[in-house]
Amino acid sequence: MANHKSSLKRIRANERKRLANRYYSKTMRNALRDIRAISEKGEATQNLPAMTAMIDKLAKRGMIHKNKAANLKSGLMKKINAL
């Protein structure tokens, strides 16, 4: 167990950040699953900008790698264009 006040505070802050990161990552994965399940091109195209913004935001915050973000967006656009 930590002995210093600052390290105890760091432990508390890290736990809060971990839970927040988990929430945003899970939200992105659920949204990705939902948009992949859409079978109408118009609806999928309408939801695409919000999805790409969400992915970019996670990459900017460092929760996912920028190359993973690019791969997710690319695959999503390929799927939507194939509809």
Residue pairs with C-beta under 8 A, 6 or more apart in sequence:
2 8
2 10
2 11
21 61
21 63
24 57
24 58
24 61
24 63
25 58
25 63
25 64
27 54
28 54
28 55
28 58
28 64
31 50
31 51
31 54
32 51
32 55
32 72
32 76
35 44
35 47
35 48
35 51
35 76
36 76
36 79
38 44
38 47
39 83
40 83
41 80
41 83
44 79
44 80
44 83
45 80
48 76
48 77
48 80
51 76
52 73
52 76
55 64
55 69
55 72
55 73
56 69
56 73
58 64
58 69
59 65
59 66
59 68
59 69
64 72
